[in-house]
Structure formats: structure tokens, C-alpha cells
């Protein structure tokens, strides 16, 4: 229960706080973009079994690999991709907390 609360809290609350604190004039738009980055969870559909509560997503699913994370961090350095990069990095942090709590 605590693990789910922390995981989804990071997925939703952290992007909201970041959007509001650092992008005040456009916080709603920025928040929606960061939430939209959850589309990378579509790679979970490739896993067998589809859902395993004991599985760590990090470095298991294709879009959750360390190689992909390097790209996500790279997005932070370019103005046009920065918001997407922030959302993706927050997403990876949320998923990493699951691995730490197992």
C-alpha cells in the first residue's frame, strides 16, 4: 500500500509541484505534457506476464533501460525537449522507487 502511494504520488504530485513552481505562467500545460510522458509505459505490454508486482521495471522494459534514461537526461539540455525530459526523468524516479522498496 505504501509502495503504491509513493509510486503514484511521484508520478502525479511531483510533476504538479515542478510545473507550478518552475513554469508558473504555463503550469497547466506543462503538467499535462509531463503526465503525457507516461505513454512510455506502453512497453509494459511487451512483458510476459503482463503484470508482475515483484518485477522491477528499470532495465527490464525497453523504454525503461539505462540507455533510454541517457536519452531522457539528454532531453533536459535542449529547450524544446526539456519539459518532456523532466517528465520522463520523474517517471524513471517513480519506477526506481518500486525497485528500492521490493
C-alpha positions as MATLAB code, in Angstrom:
seq = 'XXXXXXXXXXXXXXXXXXXXXXXXXXXXXXXXXXXXXXXXXXXXXXXXXXXXXXXXXXXXXXXXXXXXXXXXXXXXXXXXXXXXXXXXXXXXXXXXXXXXXX';
ca = [
       0.000    0.000    0.000;
       2.759    2.450    0.963;
       4.735    1.483   -2.142;
       1.759    2.310   -4.410;
       1.143    5.593   -2.602;
       4.775    6.660   -3.055;
       4.928    5.423   -6.663;
       1.783    7.189   -7.843;
       2.482   10.188   -5.655;
       5.748   10.704   -7.504;
       4.016   10.100  -10.859;
       1.359   12.762  -10.270;
       2.281   15.070   -7.382;
       5.906   15.737   -8.320;
       5.082   16.854  -11.894;
       2.346   19.109  -10.493;
       4.711   20.722   -7.992;
       7.509   21.101  -10.567;
       5.113   22.598  -13.125;
       3.671   25.053  -10.629;
       6.982   26.122   -9.092;
       9.093   26.434  -12.239;
       6.575   27.137  -15.015;
       4.010   29.326  -13.233;
       2.654   31.082  -16.292;
       2.028   27.787  -18.132;
       1.842   25.288  -15.276;
      -1.303   23.518  -16.547;
       0.161   22.910  -20.000;
       3.500   21.792  -18.559;
       1.774   19.452  -16.090;
      -0.244   17.828  -18.889;
       2.886   17.336  -21.009;
       4.686   15.701  -18.097;
       1.708   13.432  -17.383;
       1.606   12.521  -21.093;
       5.128   11.104  -20.801;
       3.562    8.125  -19.034;
       2.885    6.817  -22.522;
       6.297    5.157  -22.271;
       4.576    2.591  -20.065;
       3.191    1.069  -23.258;
       6.371   -1.011  -23.300;
       4.886   -2.937  -20.371;
       2.574   -4.565  -22.929;
       5.595   -6.464  -24.293;
       6.243   -8.219  -20.981;
       5.206  -11.760  -20.150;
       3.454  -11.891  -17.773;
       1.924   -8.504  -18.459;
       1.885   -7.553  -14.770;
       4.200   -8.879  -12.106;
       4.081   -6.971   -8.806;
       7.529   -8.273   -7.888;
       9.240   -7.097  -11.083;
      11.463   -4.030  -11.243;
      10.654   -2.023  -14.382;
      14.085   -0.430  -14.504;
      16.251   -2.125  -17.114;
      13.535   -4.705  -17.817;
      11.200   -2.876  -20.204;
      12.755   -1.400  -23.384;
      11.830    2.224  -22.613;
      12.983    1.839  -19.004;
      16.570    0.813  -19.769;
      19.669    2.707  -18.740;
      20.279    3.509  -22.422;
      16.848    5.097  -22.697;
      17.462    7.041  -19.495;
      20.586    8.588  -21.001;
      18.389    9.912  -23.817;
      15.820   11.227  -21.307;
      18.511   13.081  -19.379;
      19.823   14.415  -22.710;
      16.369   15.940  -23.329;
      16.968   18.203  -20.320;
      19.717   20.098  -22.166;
      17.510   21.329  -25.005;
      14.778   23.898  -24.528;
      12.370   22.199  -26.967;
      12.537   18.843  -25.166;
      13.186   19.962  -21.586;
       9.633   19.535  -20.263;
       9.373   16.069  -21.809;
      12.756   15.213  -20.317;
      11.671   16.355  -16.873;
       8.529   14.222  -17.112;
      10.495   11.175  -18.248;
      13.136   11.550  -15.543;
      10.429   11.902  -12.879;
       8.795    8.774  -14.320;
      12.051    6.825  -14.030;
      12.499    8.013  -10.445;
       8.961    6.843   -9.619;
       9.648    3.428  -11.140;
      13.035    3.194   -9.412;
      11.366    3.670   -6.017;
       9.481    0.418   -6.661;
      12.782   -1.375   -7.166;
      14.159    0.035   -3.935;
      11.090   -0.931   -1.917;
      10.979   -4.591   -3.012;
];
